[in-house]
Amino acid sequence: MKVAVLGSGNVAIQLLSVFKKQPQIIISQWYSRSPLTPPTELNEIEIIHQLEQLAPADVYLLALTDTALSSLSNYFQKK
């Protein structure tokens, strides 16, 4: 299963770390609005900073603040 994670806070990082250990989960992309330095174990994940760069995935996991979630929902409604 391909998973894209949107968010760069502690919840997103913890989920990415757990997903990375699961062989049946492929983390396709990691979206962050701003540049970040990922933990070493997450270096291999493609990090994007623009929603237009999102590739198709089976699941989009939204690990965002309420404010960011509301603006992001507008993007997905247009798709």
MIVOVO-380896 format. One record per atom (N, C-alpha, C): residue in three letters; x, z negated, y. Coordinates in Angstrom, 2 decimals, decimal comma, always signed. Atoms other than C-alpha are relative to their C-alpha. Example, Ala and Ser with C-alpha at 12.3 -4.5 7.8 and 13.67 -1.06 7.14 Angstrom:
2
(ALA; (+0,89; +0,00; -1,19))
(ALA; (+12,30; -7,80; -4,50))
(ALA; (+0,90; +0,00; +1,20))
(SER; (-0,82; +0,06; -1,19))
(SER; (+13,67; -7,14; -1,06))
(SER; (-0,77; -0,73; +1,09))
END
This chain:
79
(MET; (+0,84; +0,00; -1,16))
(MET; (+0,00; +0,00; +0,00))
(MET; (+0,89; +0,00; +1,24))
(LYS; (-0,73; -0,06; -1,26))
(LYS; (+1,32; +0,94; +3,46))
(LYS; (-0,67; -0,88; +1,04))
(VAL; (+0,51; +0,93; -0,99))
(VAL; (+0,94; -1,73; +6,12))
(VAL; (+0,79; +0,18; +1,30))
(ALA; (-0,62; +0,02; -1,33))
(ALA; (+1,61; -1,52; +9,86))
(ALA; (-0,40; -1,32; +0,65))
(VAL; (+0,26; +1,28; -0,65))
(VAL; (+1,92; -4,80; +11,73))
(VAL; (+0,12; +0,20; +1,51))
(LEU; (+0,02; -0,11; -1,45))
(LEU; (+1,00; -4,93; +15,40))
(LEU; (+0,08; -1,40; +0,58))
(GLY; (-0,25; +1,31; -0,58))
(GLY; (+2,42; -7,92; +17,25))
(GLY; (+1,43; -0,42; -0,27))
(SER; (-1,40; +0,39; +0,17))
(SER; (+5,78; -9,57; +17,68))
(SER; (+0,22; -1,51; +0,10))
(GLY; (-0,11; +1,45; -0,07))
(GLY; (+5,04; -13,27; +17,80))
(GLY; (+0,34; -0,63; -1,34))
(ASN; (-0,36; +0,74; +1,19))
(ASN; (+5,67; -15,95; +15,22))
(ASN; (-0,87; +0,36; -1,21))
(VAL; (+0,89; -0,35; +1,11))
(VAL; (+2,61; -15,07; +13,12))
(VAL; (+0,40; +1,35; -0,59))
(ALA; (-0,40; -1,33; +0,48))
(ALA; (+3,65; -11,41; +12,91))
(ALA; (+1,31; -0,08; -0,79))
(ILE; (-1,30; +0,10; +0,67))
(ILE; (+7,22; -12,32; +11,96))
(ILE; (-0,14; -0,69; -1,36))
(GLN; (+0,19; +0,69; +1,27))
(GLN; (+6,10; -14,76; +9,26))
(GLN; (-0,69; +0,91; -1,02))
(LEU; (+0,69; -0,92; +0,91))
(LEU; (+3,69; -12,20; +7,77))
(LEU; (+0,92; +1,12; -0,47))
(LEU; (-0,95; -1,05; +0,37))
(LEU; (+6,34; -9,48; +7,84))
(LEU; (+1,00; -0,50; -1,04))
(SER; (-0,96; +0,58; +0,95))
(SER; (+8,78; -11,77; +6,04))
(SER; (-0,60; -0,14; -1,40))
(VAL; (+0,67; +0,14; +1,30))
(VAL; (+6,25; -12,46; +3,28))
(VAL; (-0,26; +1,38; -0,61))
(PHE; (+0,29; -1,35; +0,51))
(PHE; (+5,20; -8,80; +2,97))
(PHE; (+1,26; +0,68; -0,52))
(LYS; (-1,27; -0,65; +0,38))
(LYS; (+8,84; -7,69; +2,75))
(LYS; (+0,40; -0,37; -1,43))
(LYS; (-0,36; +0,46; +1,34))
(LYS; (+9,20; -9,67; -0,49))
(LYS; (-0,95; +0,52; -1,08))
(GLN; (+0,99; -0,50; +0,96))
(GLN; (+6,20; -7,98; -2,13))
(GLN; (+0,26; +1,47; -0,31))
(PRO; (-0,36; -1,39; +0,32))
(PRO; (+7,19; -4,79; -3,98))
(PRO; (-1,16; +0,98; +0,16))
(GLN; (+1,13; -0,92; -0,11))
(GLN; (+3,67; -3,35; -3,82))
(GLN; (-0,38; +0,30; +1,45))
(ILE; (+0,29; -0,22; -1,42))
(ILE; (+3,62; -3,53; +0,01))
(ILE; (+1,17; +0,72; +0,66))
(ILE; (-0,99; -0,75; -0,78))
(ILE; (+5,46; -0,97; +2,12))
(ILE; (-0,34; -0,21; +1,46))
(ILE; (+0,23; +0,20; -1,43))
(ILE; (+5,79; -1,97; +5,75))
(ILE; (+0,43; +1,28; +0,70))
(SER; (-0,31; -1,30; -0,57))
(SER; (+5,55; +1,36; +7,50))
(SER; (+0,52; -0,10; +1,43))
(GLN; (-0,42; +0,15; -1,38))
(GLN; (+5,91; +0,22; +11,12))
(GLN; (-0,33; -1,39; +0,52))
(TRP; (+0,21; +1,27; -0,68))
(TRP; (+6,06; -2,77; +13,40))
(TRP; (-0,12; +0,32; +1,48))
(TYR; (+0,25; -0,28; -1,41))
(TYR; (+4,53; -2,46; +16,87))
(TYR; (+0,23; -1,24; +0,85))
(SER; (-0,22; +1,06; -0,99))
(SER; (+5,75; -4,56; +19,78))
(SER; (-0,06; +0,65; +1,37))
(ARG; (+0,09; -0,55; -1,35))
(ARG; (+4,87; -3,97; +23,42))
(ARG; (+1,35; -0,01; +0,70))
(SER; (-1,29; +0,12; -0,67))
(SER; (+8,35; -5,06; +24,48))
(SER; (+1,13; +0,02; -1,02))
(PRO; (-1,14; -0,01; +0,92))
(PRO; (+11,84; -4,70; +22,99))
(PRO; (+0,20; -1,38; -0,63))
(LEU; (-0,26; +1,25; +0,70))
(LEU; (+12,77; -7,31; +20,43))
(LEU; (+1,19; +0,15; -0,92))
(THR; (-1,07; +0,03; +0,98))
(THR; (+15,62; -8,32; +18,20))
(THR; (-0,58; -0,65; -1,25))
(PRO; (+0,63; +0,56; +1,20))
(PRO; (+14,18; -8,73; +14,70))
(PRO; (+0,96; -0,88; -0,79))
(PRO; (-0,85; +0,77; +0,92))
(PRO; (+15,43; -11,32; +12,23))
(PRO; (+0,71; +0,96; -0,96))
(THR; (-0,83; -0,86; +0,84))
(THR; (+18,12; -9,87; +9,97))
(THR; (-0,76; +0,60; -1,17))
(GLU; (+0,71; -0,50; +1,19))
(GLU; (+15,81; -9,55; +6,94))
(GLU; (-1,05; +1,06; +0,35))
(LEU; (+1,01; -0,99; -0,42))
(LEU; (+13,45; -7,35; +9,00))
(LEU; (+0,61; +1,18; +0,74))
(ASN; (-0,70; -1,07; -0,72))
(ASN; (+16,08; -4,99; +10,46))
(ASN; (-0,39; +1,41; -0,46))
(GLU; (+0,25; -1,33; +0,55))
(GLU; (+15,06; -2,10; +8,21))
(GLU; (-1,36; +0,57; +0,41))
(ILE; (+1,34; -0,44; -0,35))
(ILE; (+11,50; -1,90; +9,54))
(ILE; (+0,05; +0,80; +1,30))
(GLU; (+0,08; -0,81; -1,22))
(GLU; (+10,78; +0,84; +12,08))
(GLU; (-0,83; -0,74; +1,04))
(ILE; (+0,68; +0,67; -1,10))
(ILE; (+9,87; -0,79; +15,38))
(ILE; (-0,40; +1,04; +1,03))
(ILE; (+0,48; -0,92; -1,03))
(ILE; (+7,72; +1,15; +17,83))
(ILE; (-0,53; -0,81; +1,17))
(HIS; (+0,44; +0,70; -1,20))
(HIS; (+6,70; +0,29; +21,39))
(HIS; (-1,17; +0,71; +0,67))
(GLN; (+1,14; -0,73; -0,56))
(GLN; (+3,93; +2,81; +22,04))
(GLN; (-1,00; +0,26; -1,11))
(LEU; (+1,03; -0,18; +1,03))
(LEU; (+0,63; +3,00; +20,17))
(LEU; (-0,09; +1,44; -0,47))
(GLU; (+0,05; -1,41; +0,38))
(GLU; (+0,82; +6,78; +20,18))
(GLU; (+0,97; +0,32; -1,13))
(GLN; (-0,99; -0,20; +1,06))
(GLN; (+3,75; +6,44; +17,76))
(GLN; (-0,47; -0,52; -1,36))
(LEU; (+0,50; +0,55; +1,27))
(LEU; (+1,62; +4,73; +15,10))
(LEU; (-0,22; +1,11; -1,03))
(ALA; (+0,18; -0,93; +1,10))
(ALA; (+1,78; +6,57; +11,81))
(ALA; (-1,17; -0,47; -0,87))
(PRO; (+1,09; +0,43; +0,89))
(PRO; (-1,03; +6,55; +9,24))
(PRO; (+0,47; -1,12; -0,94))
(ALA; (-0,26; +1,11; +0,92))
(ALA; (-1,20; +3,36; +7,16))
(ALA; (-1,31; -0,35; -0,68))
(ASP; (+1,20; +0,45; +0,70))
(ASP; (-3,62; +1,87; +4,68))
(ASP; (-0,63; -1,18; +0,72))
(VAL; (+0,46; +1,21; -0,68))
(VAL; (-3,87; -1,38; +6,66))
(VAL; (+0,78; -0,15; +1,30))
(TYR; (-0,62; +0,35; -1,27))
(TYR; (-3,19; -2,20; +10,30))
(TYR; (-0,28; -1,48; +0,23))
(LEU; (+0,14; +1,44; -0,16))
(LEU; (-2,59; -5,93; +10,64))
(LEU; (+0,23; -0,35; +1,47))
(LEU; (-0,09; +0,33; -1,41))
(LEU; (-3,28; -7,19; +14,17))
(LEU; (+0,34; -1,48; +0,16))
(ALA; (-0,46; +1,37; -0,22))
(ALA; (-1,24; -10,31; +14,91))
(ALA; (+0,33; -0,13; +1,48))
(LEU; (-0,12; -0,08; -1,45))
(LEU; (-1,85; -10,40; +18,66))
(LEU; (-0,71; -1,14; +0,69))
(THR; (+0,76; +0,95; -0,81))
(THR; (-3,01; -12,66; +21,44))
(THR; (-1,39; +0,58; +0,25))
(ASP; (+1,35; -0,48; -0,30))
(ASP; (-6,68; -12,43; +22,39))
(ASP; (+0,00; +1,07; +1,08))
(THR; (-0,07; -0,97; -1,10))
(THR; (-5,81; -10,58; +25,59))
(THR; (+0,52; +1,35; -0,50))
(ALA; (-0,56; -1,24; +0,53))
(ALA; (-3,66; -8,01; +23,80))
(ALA; (-0,96; +0,66; -0,97))
(LEU; (+0,96; -0,54; +0,97))
(LEU; (-6,29; -7,62; +21,10))
(LEU; (-1,11; +0,77; +0,69))
(SER; (+1,07; -0,69; -0,69))
(SER; (-8,96; -6,65; +23,59))
(SER; (+0,46; +1,35; +0,55))
(SER; (-0,48; -1,28; -0,51))
(SER; (-6,81; -3,95; +25,20))
(SER; (+0,34; +0,96; -1,15))
(LEU; (-0,32; -0,83; +1,15))
(LEU; (-5,68; -2,69; +21,80))
(LEU; (-1,26; +0,56; -0,67))
(SER; (+1,24; -0,48; +0,62))
(SER; (-9,24; -2,43; +20,53))
(SER; (-0,52; +1,24; +0,73))
(ASN; (+0,38; -1,21; -0,76))
(ASN; (-9,91; +0,10; +23,31))
(ASN; (+0,74; +1,22; -0,52))
(TYR; (-0,78; -1,12; +0,53))
(TYR; (-7,12; +2,28; +21,91))
(TYR; (-0,61; +0,49; -1,32))
(PHE; (+0,53; -0,40; +1,31))
(PHE; (-8,58; +2,27; +18,39))
(PHE; (-1,41; +0,55; +0,10))
(GLN; (+1,35; -0,55; -0,17))
(GLN; (-12,12; +2,92; +19,62))
(GLN; (+0,02; +1,44; +0,41))
(LYS; (-0,14; -1,40; -0,46))
(LYS; (-10,92; +6,18; +21,18))
(LYS; (+0,42; +0,92; -1,14))
(LYS; (-0,48; -0,81; +1,13))
(LYS; (-9,50; +7,37; +17,84))
(LYS; (-1,13; +0,45; -0,87))
END
